[in-house]
Amino acid sequence: MQASTVLVVDDVTAIVEELLTLMRLHAIPATGAADLKGAIAALEREPTIRVISCDVRLDRECGLDIVERINSHPALRDREFQFLFVTGDQMQVDRLNPDPNVAVLSKPVQPATLIDALKTMLGAADA
C-alpha cells in the first residue's frame, strides 16, 4: 500500500510552496492547490490523498466548503479524508459540526505544530 498524501490548499502560492518544502523535509508526501476547484481536481487525480490541510480564508472562497464539495462529488464522497483547517478567524470554524476527522489550528501556526498534526492525521488515515 502506498503512503497517504497530504493536499495543501492555500490561495497564496508562496505559502503552498513553503509548506510543500517543509513536508518534503519531513518525508511527508504532499501536493498543493490554490483554490477549491484545484483541490477537487487534485483529489480526483491522486487517490493517495487522505489528509487535506486547507486555509479557511481563500481568495473568493471559504476553505470549509471543501467538505461539502467532497460530500456532493460522486467519485470522492465515499473516500475517507482527515481535514486540518488553518484559520485566523475562529468564528468561521464554529460553523463546522463536531467531527473526529476535523482538526483546526489557529494562526500563527508553528511549523513543528503543523508537522505533528499532519503526522498524527496521516497515522489515523493509514490505520
Kinemage of the C-alpha trace (Angstrom):
@kinemage 1
@onewidth
@group {chain A} dominant
@subgroup {mainchain}
@vectorlist {calphas} color= white
{ca met a 1} P 0.000 0.000 0.000
{ca gln a 2} L 1.260 3.472 -0.914
{ca ala a 3} L 1.744 6.070 1.819
{ca ser a 4} L -1.038 8.569 2.237
{ca thr a 5} L -0.523 12.004 0.760
{ca val a 6} L -1.400 15.458 2.124
{ca leu a 7} L -3.180 18.041 -0.029
{ca val a 8} L -2.288 21.635 0.885
{ca val a 9} L -4.852 24.261 -0.170
{ca asp a 10} L -3.983 27.960 0.080
{ca asp a 11} L -4.592 30.848 -2.313
{ca val a 12} L -1.064 32.211 -1.705
{ca thr a 13} L 1.281 30.254 -3.987
{ca ala a 14} L 4.360 31.069 -1.906
{ca ile a 15} L 2.712 29.565 1.189
{ca val a 16} L 1.813 26.379 -0.695
{ca glu a 17} L 5.397 26.090 -1.934
{ca glu a 18} L 6.820 26.691 1.563
{ca leu a 19} L 4.541 24.093 3.108
{ca leu a 20} L 5.337 21.531 0.413
{ca thr a 21} L 9.047 22.089 1.056
{ca leu a 22} L 8.540 21.746 4.810
{ca met a 23} L 6.649 18.498 4.325
{ca arg a 24} L 9.273 17.165 1.937
{ca leu a 25} L 11.933 17.856 4.602
{ca his a 26} L 9.880 15.718 6.989
{ca ala a 27} L 9.278 12.933 4.426
{ca ile a 28} L 5.570 13.707 4.153
{ca pro a 29} L 4.270 13.176 0.612
{ca ala a 30} L 2.249 16.240 -0.414
{ca thr a 31} L 0.744 18.124 -3.316
{ca gly a 32} L -0.790 21.601 -3.486
{ca ala a 33} L -3.727 23.568 -4.861
{ca ala a 34} L -4.559 27.289 -4.927
{ca asp a 35} L -8.349 27.014 -4.709
{ca leu a 36} L -11.204 24.566 -4.185
{ca lys a 37} L -11.522 23.757 -7.890
{ca gly a 38} L -7.833 22.837 -7.982
{ca ala a 39} L -8.243 20.852 -4.769
{ca ile a 40} L -11.068 18.756 -6.226
{ca ala a 41} L -9.004 18.161 -9.384
{ca ala a 42} L -6.049 17.020 -7.233
{ca leu a 43} L -8.313 14.686 -5.253
{ca glu a 44} L -9.654 13.174 -8.483
{ca arg a 45} L -6.112 12.731 -9.805
{ca glu a 46} L -4.424 11.459 -6.617
{ca pro a 47} L -6.119 8.518 -4.884
{ca thr a 48} L -3.429 8.506 -2.167
{ca ile a 49} L -4.572 11.855 -0.714
{ca arg a 50} L -6.067 11.163 2.711
{ca val a 51} L -5.326 14.386 4.602
{ca ile a 52} L -6.408 17.841 3.440
{ca ser a 53} L -4.750 20.877 5.023
{ca cys a 54} L -6.762 23.914 3.985
{ca asp a 55} L -6.688 27.599 4.816
{ca val a 56} L -10.167 28.701 5.865
{ca arg a 57} L -9.949 32.053 4.092
{ca leu a 58} L -9.225 31.593 0.408
{ca asp a 59} L -9.369 34.425 -2.143
{ca arg a 60} L -13.061 34.281 -3.068
{ca glu a 61} L -13.984 31.072 -1.283
{ca cys a 62} L -14.272 29.578 2.153
{ca gly a 63} L -11.943 26.635 2.646
{ca leu a 64} L -14.524 24.946 4.871
{ca asp a 65} L -16.657 24.416 1.747
{ca ile a 66} L -14.291 21.669 0.628
{ca val a 67} L -16.135 19.246 2.932
{ca glu a 68} L -19.459 19.928 1.184
{ca arg a 69} L -17.862 19.722 -2.270
{ca ile a 70} L -16.345 16.336 -1.473
{ca asn a 71} L -19.610 15.054 0.013
{ca ser a 72} L -21.512 16.044 -3.139
{ca his a 73} L -18.906 14.622 -5.552
{ca pro a 74} L -19.863 11.156 -6.835
{ca ala a 75} L -16.266 9.923 -7.134
{ca leu a 76} L -14.988 11.426 -3.863
{ca arg a 77} L -17.803 11.156 -1.329
{ca asp a 78} L -17.030 7.533 -0.423
{ca arg a 79} L -13.337 8.200 0.298
{ca glu a 80} L -12.176 8.790 3.850
{ca phe a 81} L -10.402 12.101 4.487
{ca gln a 82} L -8.924 13.833 7.506
{ca phe a 83} L -9.251 17.646 7.440
{ca leu a 84} L -6.883 20.151 9.010
{ca phe a 85} L -8.182 23.714 8.746
{ca val a 86} L -5.911 26.671 9.462
{ca thr a 87} L -7.513 29.952 10.415
{ca gly a 88} L -7.039 33.325 12.000
{ca asp a 89} L -10.813 33.594 12.495
{ca gln a 90} L -12.131 31.041 14.986
{ca met a 91} L -15.733 32.164 14.363
{ca gln a 92} L -15.561 30.735 10.820
{ca val a 93} L -14.694 27.308 12.217
{ca asp a 94} L -17.555 27.339 14.702
{ca arg a 95} L -19.921 26.507 11.840
{ca leu a 96} L -18.327 23.062 11.468
{ca asn a 97} L -20.169 20.168 13.038
{ca pro a 98} L -18.020 18.358 15.615
{ca asp a 99} L -16.215 15.606 13.714
{ca pro a 100} L -13.303 13.384 14.751
{ca asn a 101} L -11.880 13.720 11.209
{ca val a 102} L -11.558 17.513 11.519
{ca ala a 103} L -8.870 19.464 13.363
{ca val a 104} L -8.291 23.220 13.499
{ca leu a 105} L -5.067 25.151 14.031
{ca ser a 106} L -5.137 28.870 14.773
{ca lys a 107} L -2.695 31.230 13.080
{ca pro a 108} L 0.116 31.805 13.516
{ca val a 109} L 0.945 28.100 13.279
{ca gln a 110} L 4.399 26.957 14.301
{ca pro a 111} L 5.964 24.582 11.737
{ca ala a 112} L 6.543 21.858 14.363
{ca thr a 113} L 2.880 22.029 15.422
{ca leu a 114} L 1.744 21.664 11.819
{ca ile a 115} L 4.069 18.722 11.150
{ca asp a 116} L 2.994 16.964 14.367
{ca ala a 117} L -0.687 17.418 13.494
{ca leu a 118} L -0.177 16.124 9.949
{ca lys a 119} L 1.792 13.080 11.133
{ca thr a 120} L -0.953 12.261 13.630
{ca met a 121} L -3.620 12.591 10.949
{ca leu a 122} L -1.631 10.537 8.442
{ca gly a 123} L -1.267 7.836 11.079
{ca ala a 124} L -5.042 7.820 11.600
{ca ala a 125} L -5.645 7.773 7.843
{ca asp a 126} L -3.319 4.793 7.386
{ca ala a 127} L -4.738 2.846 10.365
